[in-house]
Amino acid sequence: MERNIDVVDAKDKSRYEAHDADGTLMGFVDYKLHPGVIAFLHAETLPEFRGRGVAGRIATKSLDDARALGLRVKPACPFYQEFLQEHAEYADLVKLPEAK
């Protein structure tokens, strides 16, 4: 796993971004904020950085932030759906689908 990954909430772009030590964008996840809920829409790791744990670091930081802010999580992105299935420690954050 890459050690020099800095993950930040780029609020002006509504996305979390991962950068290497040189400031190069490695990956991101787009999100949309709703009252009490954050929806993760699209996660992407740039091809040259795949296989280094970038997406996992972004997911961990964004989910930890959601918990700290008291937000529920809507995993609209397939990567986040899979990540949440594999990481039960975040199960309490998942927004349940609304009954019809």
Jmol script that loads the backbone (N, CA, C; Angstrom):
load data "model"
ATOM      1  N   MET A   1       0.846  -1.184   0.000  1.00  0.00           N
ATOM      2  CA  MET A   1       0.000   0.000   0.000  1.00  0.00           C
ATOM      3  C   MET A   1       0.884   1.237   0.000  1.00  0.00           C
ATOM      4  N   GLU A   2       0.458   2.206  -0.730  1.00  0.00           N
ATOM      5  CA  GLU A   2       1.154   3.483  -0.828  1.00  0.00           C
ATOM      6  C   GLU A   2       1.041   4.226   0.509  1.00  0.00           C
ATOM      7  N   ARG A   3       2.153   4.721   1.033  1.00  0.00           N
ATOM      8  CA  ARG A   3       2.136   5.429   2.317  1.00  0.00           C
ATOM      9  C   ARG A   3       1.873   6.923   2.138  1.00  0.00           C
ATOM     10  N   ASN A   4       2.333   7.510   1.079  1.00  0.00           N
ATOM     11  CA  ASN A   4       2.201   8.953   0.878  1.00  0.00           C
ATOM     12  C   ASN A   4       0.939   9.290   0.099  1.00  0.00           C
ATOM     13  N   ILE A   5      -0.191   9.024   0.724  1.00  0.00           N
ATOM     14  CA  ILE A   5      -1.479   9.361   0.129  1.00  0.00           C
ATOM     15  C   ILE A   5      -2.170  10.331   1.078  1.00  0.00           C
ATOM     16  N   ASP A   6      -2.454  11.522   0.573  1.00  0.00           N
ATOM     17  CA  ASP A   6      -3.150  12.529   1.358  1.00  0.00           C
ATOM     18  C   ASP A   6      -4.569  12.637   0.808  1.00  0.00           C
ATOM     19  N   VAL A   7      -5.560  12.351   1.640  1.00  0.00           N
ATOM     20  CA  VAL A   7      -6.953  12.416   1.213  1.00  0.00           C
ATOM     21  C   VAL A   7      -7.600  13.648   1.832  1.00  0.00           C
ATOM     22  N   VAL A   8      -8.195  14.462   0.978  1.00  0.00           N
ATOM     23  CA  VAL A   8      -8.837  15.698   1.432  1.00  0.00           C
ATOM     24  C   VAL A   8     -10.250  15.805   0.874  1.00  0.00           C
ATOM     25  N   ASP A   9     -11.094  16.508   1.614  1.00  0.00           N
ATOM     26  CA  ASP A   9     -12.440  16.804   1.153  1.00  0.00           C
ATOM     27  C   ASP A   9     -12.367  18.102   0.359  1.00  0.00           C
ATOM     28  N   ALA A  10     -12.433  17.980  -0.957  1.00  0.00           N
ATOM     29  CA  ALA A  10     -12.436  19.161  -1.842  1.00  0.00           C
ATOM     30  C   ALA A  10     -13.882  19.631  -1.949  1.00  0.00           C
ATOM     31  N   LYS A  11     -14.340  20.317  -0.918  1.00  0.00           N
ATOM     32  CA  LYS A  11     -15.749  20.702  -0.816  1.00  0.00           C
ATOM     33  C   LYS A  11     -16.230  21.530  -2.001  1.00  0.00           C
ATOM     34  N   ASP A  12     -15.361  22.356  -2.556  1.00  0.00           N
ATOM     35  CA  ASP A  12     -15.744  23.179  -3.697  1.00  0.00           C
ATOM     36  C   ASP A  12     -16.055  22.343  -4.937  1.00  0.00           C
ATOM     37  N   LYS A  13     -15.563  21.107  -4.976  1.00  0.00           N
ATOM     38  CA  LYS A  13     -15.814  20.202  -6.094  1.00  0.00           C
ATOM     39  C   LYS A  13     -16.784  19.081  -5.704  1.00  0.00           C
ATOM     40  N   SER A  14     -17.209  19.051  -4.444  1.00  0.00           N
ATOM     41  CA  SER A  14     -18.070  17.976  -3.911  1.00  0.00           C
ATOM     42  C   SER A  14     -17.453  16.614  -4.162  1.00  0.00           C
ATOM     43  N   ARG A  15     -16.166  16.515  -3.767  1.00  0.00           N
ATOM     44  CA  ARG A  15     -15.520  15.212  -3.891  1.00  0.00           C
ATOM     45  C   ARG A  15     -14.334  15.115  -2.937  1.00  0.00           C
ATOM     46  N   TYR A  16     -14.029  13.886  -2.569  1.00  0.00           N
ATOM     47  CA  TYR A  16     -12.810  13.591  -1.836  1.00  0.00           C
ATOM     48  C   TYR A  16     -11.744  13.270  -2.867  1.00  0.00           C
ATOM     49  N   GLU A  17     -10.550  13.791  -2.645  1.00  0.00           N
ATOM     50  CA  GLU A  17      -9.439  13.567  -3.570  1.00  0.00           C
ATOM     51  C   GLU A  17      -8.252  12.982  -2.824  1.00  0.00           C
ATOM     52  N   ALA A  18      -7.545  12.098  -3.495  1.00  0.00           N
ATOM     53  CA  ALA A  18      -6.290  11.546  -2.979  1.00  0.00           C
ATOM     54  C   ALA A  18      -5.159  12.098  -3.835  1.00  0.00           C
ATOM     55  N   HIS A  19      -4.119  12.584  -3.161  1.00  0.00           N
ATOM     56  CA  HIS A  19      -2.948  13.135  -3.835  1.00  0.00           C
ATOM     57  C   HIS A  19      -1.701  12.443  -3.303  1.00  0.00           C
ATOM     58  N   ASP A  20      -0.681  12.303  -4.157  1.00  0.00           N
ATOM     59  CA  ASP A  20       0.591  11.752  -3.691  1.00  0.00           C
ATOM     60  C   ASP A  20       1.421  12.873  -3.076  1.00  0.00           C
ATOM     61  N   ALA A  21       2.633  12.545  -2.659  1.00  0.00           N
ATOM     62  CA  ALA A  21       3.502  13.512  -1.978  1.00  0.00           C
ATOM     63  C   ALA A  21       3.814  14.728  -2.848  1.00  0.00           C
ATOM     64  N   ASP A  22       3.746  14.572  -4.168  1.00  0.00           N
ATOM     65  CA  ASP A  22       4.008  15.684  -5.086  1.00  0.00           C
ATOM     66  C   ASP A  22       2.756  16.505  -5.393  1.00  0.00           C
ATOM     67  N   GLY A  23       1.615  16.094  -4.842  1.00  0.00           N
ATOM     68  CA  GLY A  23       0.368  16.805  -5.098  1.00  0.00           C
ATOM     69  C   GLY A  23      -0.384  16.322  -6.324  1.00  0.00           C
ATOM     70  N   THR A  24       0.080  15.235  -6.924  1.00  0.00           N
ATOM     71  CA  THR A  24      -0.568  14.681  -8.110  1.00  0.00           C
ATOM     72  C   THR A  24      -1.853  13.958  -7.715  1.00  0.00           C
ATOM     73  N   LEU A  25      -2.937  14.257  -8.431  1.00  0.00           N
ATOM     74  CA  LEU A  25      -4.202  13.586  -8.184  1.00  0.00           C
ATOM     75  C   LEU A  25      -4.067  12.103  -8.494  1.00  0.00           C
ATOM     76  N   MET A  26      -4.446  11.268  -7.516  1.00  0.00           N
ATOM     77  CA  MET A  26      -4.375   9.815  -7.663  1.00  0.00           C
ATOM     78  C   MET A  26      -5.754   9.189  -7.878  1.00  0.00           C
ATOM     79  N   GLY A  27      -6.763   9.801  -7.278  1.00  0.00           N
ATOM     80  CA  GLY A  27      -8.115   9.264  -7.374  1.00  0.00           C
ATOM     81  C   GLY A  27      -9.077  10.173  -6.645  1.00  0.00           C
ATOM     82  N   PHE A  28     -10.372   9.858  -6.766  1.00  0.00           N
ATOM     83  CA  PHE A  28     -11.393  10.700  -6.147  1.00  0.00           C
ATOM     84  C   PHE A  28     -12.697   9.940  -6.023  1.00  0.00           C
ATOM     85  N   VAL A  29     -13.599  10.479  -5.217  1.00  0.00           N
ATOM     86  CA  VAL A  29     -14.990  10.034  -5.191  1.00  0.00           C
ATOM     87  C   VAL A  29     -15.858  11.282  -5.159  1.00  0.00           C
ATOM     88  N   ASP A  30     -16.811  11.343  -6.083  1.00  0.00           N
ATOM     89  CA  ASP A  30     -17.785  12.422  -6.120  1.00  0.00           C
ATOM     90  C   ASP A  30     -18.889  12.114  -5.119  1.00  0.00           C
ATOM     91  N   TYR A  31     -19.390  13.163  -4.471  1.00  0.00           N
ATOM     92  CA  TYR A  31     -20.487  12.958  -3.532  1.00  0.00           C
ATOM     93  C   TYR A  31     -21.520  14.065  -3.672  1.00  0.00           C
ATOM     94  N   LYS A  32     -22.690  13.799  -3.114  1.00  0.00           N
ATOM     95  CA  LYS A  32     -23.750  14.807  -3.036  1.00  0.00           C
ATOM     96  C   LYS A  32     -24.265  14.798  -1.609  1.00  0.00           C
ATOM     97  N   LEU A  33     -24.308  15.983  -1.027  1.00  0.00           N
ATOM     98  CA  LEU A  33     -24.834  16.128   0.328  1.00  0.00           C
ATOM     99  C   LEU A  33     -26.320  16.418   0.290  1.00  0.00           C
ATOM    100  N   HIS A  34     -27.052  15.729   1.138  1.00  0.00           N
ATOM    101  CA  HIS A  34     -28.472  15.963   1.367  1.00  0.00           C
ATOM    102  C   HIS A  34     -28.607  16.188   2.869  1.00  0.00           C
ATOM    103  N   PRO A  35     -29.713  16.715   3.355  1.00  0.00           N
ATOM    104  CA  PRO A  35     -29.854  16.884   4.801  1.00  0.00           C
ATOM    105  C   PRO A  35     -29.654  15.555   5.549  1.00  0.00           C
ATOM    106  N   GLY A  36     -28.585  15.470   6.313  1.00  0.00           N
ATOM    107  CA  GLY A  36     -28.302  14.284   7.120  1.00  0.00           C
ATOM    108  C   GLY A  36     -27.725  13.092   6.383  1.00  0.00           C
ATOM    109  N   VAL A  37     -27.506  13.239   5.072  1.00  0.00           N
ATOM    110  CA  VAL A  37     -27.053  12.102   4.258  1.00  0.00           C
ATOM    111  C   VAL A  37     -25.973  12.557   3.276  1.00  0.00           C
ATOM    112  N   ILE A  38     -24.978  11.693   3.094  1.00  0.00           N
ATOM    113  CA  ILE A  38     -24.003  11.898   2.022  1.00  0.00           C
ATOM    114  C   ILE A  38     -24.112  10.710   1.075  1.00  0.00           C
ATOM    115  N   ALA A  39     -24.295  11.008  -0.200  1.00  0.00           N
ATOM    116  CA  ALA A  39     -24.373   9.967  -1.232  1.00  0.00           C
ATOM    117  C   ALA A  39     -23.056   9.951  -1.990  1.00  0.00           C
ATOM    118  N   PHE A  40     -22.405   8.793  -2.019  1.00  0.00           N
ATOM    119  CA  PHE A  40     -21.169   8.628  -2.776  1.00  0.00           C
ATOM    120  C   PHE A  40     -21.549   8.115  -4.159  1.00  0.00           C
ATOM    121  N   LEU A  41     -21.229   8.915  -5.190  1.00  0.00           N
ATOM    122  CA  LEU A  41     -21.763   8.699  -6.530  1.00  0.00           C
ATOM    123  C   LEU A  41     -20.838   7.959  -7.476  1.00  0.00           C
ATOM    124  N   HIS A  42     -19.559   8.317  -7.474  1.00  0.00           N
ATOM    125  CA  HIS A  42     -18.626   7.751  -8.456  1.00  0.00           C
ATOM    126  C   HIS A  42     -17.212   7.818  -7.901  1.00  0.00           C
ATOM    127  N   ALA A  43     -16.597   6.653  -7.759  1.00  0.00           N
ATOM    128  CA  ALA A  43     -15.206   6.588  -7.297  1.00  0.00           C
ATOM    129  C   ALA A  43     -14.321   6.176  -8.467  1.00  0.00           C
ATOM    130  N   GLU A  44     -13.163   6.797  -8.531  1.00  0.00           N
ATOM    131  CA  GLU A  44     -12.229   6.484  -9.620  1.00  0.00           C
ATOM    132  C   GLU A  44     -10.796   6.642  -9.138  1.00  0.00           C
ATOM    133  N   THR A  45      -9.980   5.645  -9.464  1.00  0.00           N
ATOM    134  CA  THR A  45      -8.536   5.738  -9.251  1.00  0.00           C
ATOM    135  C   THR A  45      -7.912   5.877 -10.632  1.00  0.00           C
ATOM    136  N   LEU A  46      -7.042   6.869 -10.802  1.00  0.00           N
ATOM    137  CA  LEU A  46      -6.402   7.050 -12.102  1.00  0.00           C
ATOM    138  C   LEU A  46      -5.559   5.822 -12.414  1.00  0.00           C
ATOM    139  N   PRO A  47      -5.533   5.398 -13.692  1.00  0.00           N
ATOM    140  CA  PRO A  47      -4.916   4.122 -14.064  1.00  0.00           C
ATOM    141  C   PRO A  47      -3.504   3.903 -13.520  1.00  0.00           C
ATOM    142  N   GLU A  48      -2.677   4.926 -13.534  1.00  0.00           N
ATOM    143  CA  GLU A  48      -1.290   4.729 -13.103  1.00  0.00           C
ATOM    144  C   GLU A  48      -1.145   4.529 -11.599  1.00  0.00           C
ATOM    145  N   PHE A  49      -2.236   4.715 -10.830  1.00  0.00           N
ATOM    146  CA  PHE A  49      -2.178   4.555  -9.380  1.00  0.00           C
ATOM    147  C   PHE A  49      -2.994   3.373  -8.875  1.00  0.00           C
ATOM    148  N   ARG A  50      -3.571   2.600  -9.771  1.00  0.00           N
ATOM    149  CA  ARG A  50      -4.392   1.452  -9.355  1.00  0.00           C
ATOM    150  C   ARG A  50      -3.524   0.389  -8.695  1.00  0.00           C
ATOM    151  N   GLY A  51      -4.133  -0.311  -7.752  1.00  0.00           N
ATOM    152  CA  GLY A  51      -3.431  -1.393  -7.057  1.00  0.00           C
ATOM    153  C   GLY A  51      -2.561  -0.918  -5.903  1.00  0.00           C
ATOM    154  N   ARG A  52      -2.709   0.336  -5.506  1.00  0.00           N
ATOM    155  CA  ARG A  52      -1.895   0.892  -4.419  1.00  0.00           C
ATOM    156  C   ARG A  52      -2.714   1.231  -3.173  1.00  0.00           C
ATOM    157  N   GLY A  53      -3.972   0.856  -3.156  1.00  0.00           N
ATOM    158  CA  GLY A  53      -4.811   1.130  -2.000  1.00  0.00           C
ATOM    159  C   GLY A  53      -5.421   2.514  -1.966  1.00  0.00           C
ATOM    160  N   VAL A  54      -5.377   3.212  -3.087  1.00  0.00           N
ATOM    161  CA  VAL A  54      -5.880   4.584  -3.146  1.00  0.00           C
ATOM    162  C   VAL A  54      -7.376   4.638  -2.847  1.00  0.00           C
ATOM    163  N   ALA A  55      -8.155   3.841  -3.524  1.00  0.00           N
ATOM    164  CA  ALA A  55      -9.612   3.878  -3.348  1.00  0.00           C
ATOM    165  C   ALA A  55     -10.001   3.535  -1.916  1.00  0.00           C
ATOM    166  N   GLY A  56      -9.329   2.579  -1.337  1.00  0.00           N
ATOM    167  CA  GLY A  56      -9.609   2.212   0.049  1.00  0.00           C
ATOM    168  C   GLY A  56      -9.310   3.338   1.016  1.00  0.00           C
ATOM    169  N   ARG A  57      -8.244   4.057   0.773  1.00  0.00           N
ATOM    170  CA  ARG A  57      -7.893   5.196   1.639  1.00  0.00           C
ATOM    171  C   ARG A  57      -8.939   6.309   1.516  1.00  0.00           C
ATOM    172  N   ILE A  58      -9.401   6.544   0.282  1.00  0.00           N
ATOM    173  CA  ILE A  58     -10.447   7.551   0.078  1.00  0.00           C
ATOM    174  C   ILE A  58     -11.720   7.123   0.804  1.00  0.00           C
ATOM    175  N   ALA A  59     -12.108   5.871   0.640  1.00  0.00           N
ATOM    176  CA  ALA A  59     -13.330   5.377   1.283  1.00  0.00           C
ATOM    177  C   ALA A  59     -13.229   5.491   2.801  1.00  0.00           C
ATOM    178  N   THR A  60     -12.120   5.079   3.358  1.00  0.00           N
ATOM    179  CA  THR A  60     -11.953   5.136   4.811  1.00  0.00           C
ATOM    180  C   THR A  60     -12.060   6.564   5.335  1.00  0.00           C
ATOM    181  N   LYS A  61     -11.369   7.494   4.694  1.00  0.00           N
ATOM    182  CA  LYS A  61     -11.397   8.892   5.122  1.00  0.00           C
ATOM    183  C   LYS A  61     -12.808   9.472   4.992  1.00  0.00           C
ATOM    184  N   SER A  62     -13.460   9.228   3.867  1.00  0.00           N
ATOM    185  CA  SER A  62     -14.791   9.799   3.643  1.00  0.00           C
ATOM    186  C   SER A  62     -15.823   9.207   4.602  1.00  0.00           C
ATOM    187  N   LEU A  63     -15.726   7.923   4.887  1.00  0.00           N
ATOM    188  CA  LEU A  63     -16.670   7.292   5.808  1.00  0.00           C
ATOM    189  C   LEU A  63     -16.397   7.711   7.250  1.00  0.00           C
ATOM    190  N   ASP A  64     -15.129   7.858   7.610  1.00  0.00           N
ATOM    191  CA  ASP A  64     -14.799   8.360   8.950  1.00  0.00           C
ATOM    192  C   ASP A  64     -15.328   9.777   9.129  1.00  0.00           C
ATOM    193  N   ASP A  65     -15.205  10.602   8.094  1.00  0.00           N
ATOM    194  CA  ASP A  65     -15.732  11.968   8.154  1.00  0.00           C
ATOM    195  C   ASP A  65     -17.253  11.956   8.281  1.00  0.00           C
ATOM    196  N   ALA A  66     -17.918  11.084   7.514  1.00  0.00           N
ATOM    197  CA  ALA A  66     -19.384  10.987   7.586  1.00  0.00           C
ATOM    198  C   ALA A  66     -19.809  10.643   9.011  1.00  0.00           C
ATOM    199  N   ARG A  67     -19.115   9.697   9.620  1.00  0.00           N
ATOM    200  CA  ARG A  67     -19.437   9.317  10.997  1.00  0.00           C
ATOM    201  C   ARG A  67     -19.237  10.503  11.941  1.00  0.00           C
ATOM    202  N   ALA A  68     -18.119  11.195  11.804  1.00  0.00           N
ATOM    203  CA  ALA A  68     -17.809  12.327  12.681  1.00  0.00           C
ATOM    204  C   ALA A  68     -18.845  13.446  12.547  1.00  0.00           C
ATOM    205  N   LEU A  69     -19.416  13.588  11.354  1.00  0.00           N
ATOM    206  CA  LEU A  69     -20.409  14.631  11.101  1.00  0.00           C
ATOM    207  C   LEU A  69     -21.845  14.168  11.380  1.00  0.00           C
ATOM    208  N   GLY A  70     -22.002  12.902  11.760  1.00  0.00           N
ATOM    209  CA  GLY A  70     -23.331  12.370  12.044  1.00  0.00           C
ATOM    210  C   GLY A  70     -24.175  12.140  10.809  1.00  0.00           C
ATOM    211  N   LEU A  71     -23.523  11.896   9.666  1.00  0.00           N
ATOM    212  CA  LEU A  71     -24.246  11.684   8.410  1.00  0.00           C
ATOM    213  C   LEU A  71     -24.505  10.204   8.168  1.00  0.00           C
ATOM    214  N   ARG A  72     -25.634   9.907   7.569  1.00  0.00           N
ATOM    215  CA  ARG A  72     -25.900   8.568   7.056  1.00  0.00           C
ATOM    216  C   ARG A  72     -25.261   8.499   5.663  1.00  0.00           C
ATOM    217  N   VAL A  73     -24.996   7.294   5.193  1.00  0.00           N
ATOM    218  CA  VAL A  73     -24.318   7.099   3.915  1.00  0.00           C
ATOM    219  C   VAL A  73     -25.235   6.381   2.933  1.00  0.00           C
ATOM    220  N   LYS A  74     -25.286   6.922   1.722  1.00  0.00           N
ATOM    221  CA  LYS A  74     -25.991   6.254   0.617  1.00  0.00           C
ATOM    222  C   LYS A  74     -24.915   5.866  -0.396  1.00  0.00           C
ATOM    223  N   PRO A  75     -24.579   4.575  -0.488  1.00  0.00           N
ATOM    224  CA  PRO A  75     -23.539   4.125  -1.413  1.00  0.00           C
ATOM    225  C   PRO A  75     -24.090   3.885  -2.816  1.00  0.00           C
ATOM    226  N   ALA A  76     -24.186   4.942  -3.609  1.00  0.00           N
ATOM    227  CA  ALA A  76     -24.709   4.818  -4.974  1.00  0.00           C
ATOM    228  C   ALA A  76     -23.662   4.255  -5.935  1.00  0.00           C
ATOM    229  N   CYS A  77     -22.417   4.288  -5.543  1.00  0.00           N
ATOM    230  CA  CYS A  77     -21.290   3.834  -6.367  1.00  0.00           C
ATOM    231  C   CYS A  77     -21.004   2.356  -6.087  1.00  0.00           C
ATOM    232  N   PRO A  78     -20.801   1.545  -7.125  1.00  0.00           N
ATOM    233  CA  PRO A  78     -20.508   0.125  -6.913  1.00  0.00           C
ATOM    234  C   PRO A  78     -19.296  -0.122  -6.006  1.00  0.00           C
ATOM    235  N   PHE A  79     -18.258   0.704  -6.114  1.00  0.00           N
ATOM    236  CA  PHE A  79     -17.095   0.498  -5.254  1.00  0.00           C
ATOM    237  C   PHE A  79     -17.474   0.654  -3.788  1.00  0.00           C
ATOM    238  N   TYR A  80     -18.249   1.680  -3.470  1.00  0.00           N
ATOM    239  CA  TYR A  80     -18.666   1.901  -2.076  1.00  0.00           C
ATOM    240  C   TYR A  80     -19.600   0.802  -1.598  1.00  0.00           C
ATOM    241  N   GLN A  81     -20.456   0.302  -2.459  1.00  0.00           N
ATOM    242  CA  GLN A  81     -21.336  -0.805  -2.081  1.00  0.00           C
ATOM    243  C   GLN A  81     -20.503  -2.014  -1.674  1.00  0.00           C
ATOM    244  N   GLU A  82     -19.510  -2.341  -2.469  1.00  0.00           N
ATOM    245  CA  GLU A  82     -18.637  -3.480  -2.176  1.00  0.00           C
ATOM    246  C   GLU A  82     -17.780  -3.218  -0.937  1.00  0.00           C
ATOM    247  N   PHE A  83     -17.217  -2.024  -0.832  1.00  0.00           N
ATOM    248  CA  PHE A  83     -16.381  -1.674   0.316  1.00  0.00           C
ATOM    249  C   PHE A  83     -17.174  -1.821   1.611  1.00  0.00           C
ATOM    250  N   LEU A  84     -18.414  -1.335   1.620  1.00  0.00           N
ATOM    251  CA  LEU A  84     -19.238  -1.419   2.822  1.00  0.00           C
ATOM    252  C   LEU A  84     -19.626  -2.852   3.162  1.00  0.00           C
ATOM    253  N   GLN A  85     -19.785  -3.697   2.164  1.00  0.00           N
ATOM    254  CA  GLN A  85     -20.065  -5.114   2.423  1.00  0.00           C
ATOM    255  C   GLN A  85     -18.861  -5.792   3.074  1.00  0.00           C
ATOM    256  N   GLU A  86     -17.668  -5.374   2.689  1.00  0.00           N
ATOM    257  CA  GLU A  86     -16.441  -5.989   3.201  1.00  0.00           C
ATOM    258  C   GLU A  86     -15.953  -5.379   4.512  1.00  0.00           C
ATOM    259  N   HIS A  87     -16.483  -4.222   4.894  1.00  0.00           N
ATOM    260  CA  HIS A  87     -16.028  -3.521   6.102  1.00  0.00           C
ATOM    261  C   HIS A  87     -17.220  -3.268   7.026  1.00  0.00           C
ATOM    262  N   ALA A  88     -17.544  -4.272   7.814  1.00  0.00           N
ATOM    263  CA  ALA A  88     -18.707  -4.227   8.699  1.00  0.00           C
ATOM    264  C   ALA A  88     -18.634  -3.097   9.723  1.00  0.00           C
ATOM    265  N   GLU A  89     -17.439  -2.584   9.978  1.00  0.00           N
ATOM    266  CA  GLU A  89     -17.309  -1.502  10.958  1.00  0.00           C
ATOM    267  C   GLU A  89     -18.021  -0.218  10.518  1.00  0.00           C
ATOM    268  N   TYR A  90     -18.417  -0.156   9.243  1.00  0.00           N
ATOM    269  CA  TYR A  90     -19.134   1.017   8.732  1.00  0.00           C
ATOM    270  C   TYR A  90     -20.619   0.738   8.481  1.00  0.00           C
ATOM    271  N   ALA A  91     -21.084  -0.447   8.825  1.00  0.00           N
ATOM    272  CA  ALA A  91     -22.467  -0.844   8.531  1.00  0.00           C
ATOM    273  C   ALA A  91     -23.488   0.095   9.159  1.00  0.00           C
ATOM    274  N   ASP A  92     -23.159   0.669  10.303  1.00  0.00           N
ATOM    275  CA  ASP A  92     -24.102   1.557  10.990  1.00  0.00           C
ATOM    276  C   ASP A  92     -24.351   2.865  10.236  1.00  0.00           C
ATOM    277  N   LEU A  93     -23.505   3.175   9.274  1.00  0.00           N
ATOM    278  CA  LEU A  93     -23.645   4.429   8.527  1.00  0.00           C
ATOM    279  C   LEU A  93     -24.584   4.339   7.336  1.00  0.00           C
ATOM    280  N   VAL A  94     -24.851   3.130   6.897  1.00  0.00           N
ATOM    281  CA  VAL A  94     -25.572   2.950   5.634  1.00  0.00           C
ATOM    282  C   VAL A  94     -27.032   3.366   5.776  1.00  0.00           C
ATOM    283  N   LYS A  95     -27.435   4.237   4.859  1.00  0.00           N
ATOM    284  CA  LYS A  95     -28.825   4.682   4.819  1.00  0.00           C
ATOM    285  C   LYS A  95     -29.660   3.578   4.208  1.00  0.00           C
ATOM    286  N   LEU A  96     -30.670   3.167   4.942  1.00  0.00           N
ATOM    287  CA  LEU A  96     -31.548   2.125   4.439  1.00  0.00           C
ATOM    288  C   LEU A  96     -32.482   2.695   3.372  1.00  0.00           C
ATOM    289  N   PRO A  97     -32.808   1.887   2.349  1.00  0.00           N
ATOM    290  CA  PRO A  97     -33.725   2.387   1.317  1.00  0.00           C
ATOM    291  C   PRO A  97     -35.081   2.735   1.930  1.00  0.00           C
ATOM    292  N   GLU A  98     -35.690   3.780   1.393  1.00  0.00           N
ATOM    293  CA  GLU A  98     -36.998   4.196   1.904  1.00  0.00           C
ATOM    294  C   GLU A  98     -38.063   3.220   1.453  1.00  0.00           C
ATOM    295  N   ALA A  99     -39.001   2.933   2.350  1.00  0.00           N
ATOM    296  CA  ALA A  99     -40.110   2.025   2.021  1.00  0.00           C
ATOM    297  C   ALA A  99     -41.019   2.677   0.994  1.00  0.00           C
ATOM    298  N   LYS A 100     -41.550   1.849   0.110  1.00  0.00           N
ATOM    299  CA  LYS A 100     -42.453   2.363  -0.930  1.00  0.00           C
ATOM    300  C   LYS A 100     -43.876   2.099  -0.567  1.00  0.00           C
TER     301      LYS A 100
END
end "model"
wireframe off; spacefill off
backbone 0.3
color backbone group
